[in-house]
Amino acid sequence: MARSGLNSSGTDVVADAPKTKLTKESFQRGLRIFRFVLPYRWPFIAGLGLLLLSSVSTMVMPKMLGYIVNVANHQASTLPAFVPKTVTGIALLLFGVVLLQGLFSFGRIFFFSRVSEFSVRDIRRTLYQKLVTLPIPFFEQRRVGEITSRLTSDVANIQDTFSLTLAEFLRQILTLLAGVAFIMWESWRLSLFMLATFPPLVLLAFLFGRSIRKLSKQTQDELAKTNVIVEETLQGINSVKAFTSEQHEVSRYGAGLNRTVKAALKSSLFRGGFVSFIIVAIFGGIFLVLWRGATYVELPAADPRHLSMGDLVSFILYTMFIGASVGGLGEMYGKIQSSLGASERILEILDEQSEPVHLPRPAGTAPLKLRGDIEYEHVEFRYPTRPDLTVLKDISFSIRAGEKVALVGPSGAGKSTIVQLLMHVYQLSGGSIRIDGHELSALDLTELRRNIGIVPQETLLFGGSIRENILYGRPDATEADVIDAARRANALQFIQSFPEGLDTLVGERGIKLSGGQRQRIAIARAILKNPAILLLDEATSALDSESEKLVQSAMDELMQNRTSIIIAHRLSTIRKVDKILVIDGGRIVEQGSHEDLADSTNGIYANLLRLQFELS
Ligand SMILES: Nc1ncnc2c1ncn2[C@@H]1O[C@H](COP(=O)(O)OP(=O)(O)OP(=O)(O)O)[C@@H](O)[C@H]1O
């Protein structure tokens, strides 16, 4: 059977995680993610306002502390008129500011959290909606782990940005600007002296920050690779056990983890260096400023360079604030860059072309009801992921409504591909397929697929009850319809043998059903769907003869009055079909009824028949 599901192994991780330089273009591209914030702009603006207020109240504090020192130093006359002239008075005022600051911070977190939670929910929903409507080739080119990490880690990264990083970034910038303004006002001489030590510090911090970002990206990449190992092995746990490769997988995962730790330690080394650099530079800078400022305090009051003690205290505090925000900005820069990368990867998926499904039906038109005449004409096909291999060559055949056709032939001949093409999952490389005289491409995709039912080789049941799984065929069906479908699919008996009947949970949290039972549920699903065209992929795994009989009679029931294409593995089951197409190497090599083909001496079908007869 062609692998039409998610590509979970085999291919290399597609170039993941583009490294995003903070350029004008990348910034503009990344900013498009903000359209998800737009619906929540009012709480966002409220959050920004509160952020501004809390920054202002923080910036007022050093000034007030300076006033306290001056009052304690009997220099109350230097204070502006609105400031109380006693130590207790200023302390009370300061306390009031602190309370306000607490209130503002609470409000800021409240609003920003709302914005980030809601917009991240919207991103996840939109992304998921996009993912499920993307065409199959998209999934064949990527690993499941890679796609799910878009929904998990990339979105989480953006959530961090919306809720924390952005606010923090703005706060740091505000602190920096307001801090510089305050100190300039206090003493431009001392400020110039202080700022002279700043540019090299800022430059070094940026350089440092850049190498840290690269390293932490490596850590993330390594971690993502180890996660892919976990996902693959858990998905294919049966194969892992069958090949007794537990130890191999454990050591593969262990090696991956070691690489992650190595990368993380290397990056932490740089981060440590960065932090200690900032500490030394800031403290060194502060002491230098303190020394210089103290010499101004010593000067007589008449000297224009004179500073009061309180001014020096607030100056030093502002200097600390400025130093801290410069240090913080380096880190913010890295975080913003990584979330730009994340948002780019998300936007990349959102920009992919969806299949045109669930389009609104033009007003006044009835749902498409196909009769089931099928015509393949010179169909040629190559899978988009393997453009150099022509899988189908010049396939032409026709089926009249209600006829049953079986495809037989060796493994890899192209049988599943022929069937897949009818669902318009892929674009043809040549030729055409028509249903009821309409080109496939002219039919509405959702309507087309609603008219086709499939019973795959391996039935995938979704976690949930048996009822939900049958209802997947037609969600609005009544209880009576579900029971009727289960009966006609020979499934009712075993369903009723479970204490909880149709409510029995299947899949991960519920009971495991046998292959034959799962198939009969798939048949019940298809009966409920009541499609004009039926695609059946016979299970290759042999069922016991009792189960096989039940499945076969359910299939016969299902096929009544429908155009049916059967991919047959056991020739005994297809004697009654109207036409058999023998496929080999992507071509139809023989066609006719069982009687026509069985008697030919050199025919492939006749040979296959003899082979199966000998084997059984
Ligand atoms: N999704 C895919 N992408 C690329 N190549 C594919 C894909 N699915 C199938 N093929 C290739 O197309 C060819 C035909 O495969 P197909 O599954 O149609 O054969 P089949 O006759 O149904 O085989 P089987 O009886 O084993 O199910 C094979 O060479 C296969 O490797």
The ligand as a Gaussian input file, in Angstrom:
#p B3LYP/6-31G(d) Opt

LIG

0 1
 N        4.185000       7.979000      -1.099000
 C        5.071000       7.533000      -1.970000
 N        6.111000       8.314000      -2.351000
 C        7.017000       7.864000      -3.230000
 N        6.960000       6.666000      -3.821000
 C        5.951000       5.832000      -3.498000
 C        4.958000       6.226000      -2.551000
 N        4.089000       5.215000      -2.420000
 C        4.493000       4.241000      -3.237000
 N        5.606000       4.609000      -3.895000
 C        6.317000       3.822000      -4.907000
 O        5.424000       3.617000      -5.981000
 C        5.522000       2.306000      -6.504000
 C        4.155000       1.660000      -6.503000
 O        3.724000       1.507000      -5.178000
 P        2.279000       0.995000      -4.784000
 O        2.160000       1.141000      -3.312000
 O        1.273000       1.669000      -5.622000
 O        2.360000      -0.539000      -5.161000
 P        1.325000      -1.714000      -4.860000
 O        1.153000      -2.426000      -6.127000
 O        0.133000      -1.180000      -4.188000
 O        2.163000      -2.586000      -3.841000
 P        1.647000      -3.481000      -2.591000
 O        0.874000      -4.602000      -3.167000
 O        2.915000      -3.919000      -1.954000
 O        0.840000      -2.590000      -1.714000
 C        6.546000       1.609000      -5.639000
 O        7.766000       1.646000      -6.336000
 C        6.649000       2.441000      -4.401000
 O        7.959000       2.388000      -3.892000

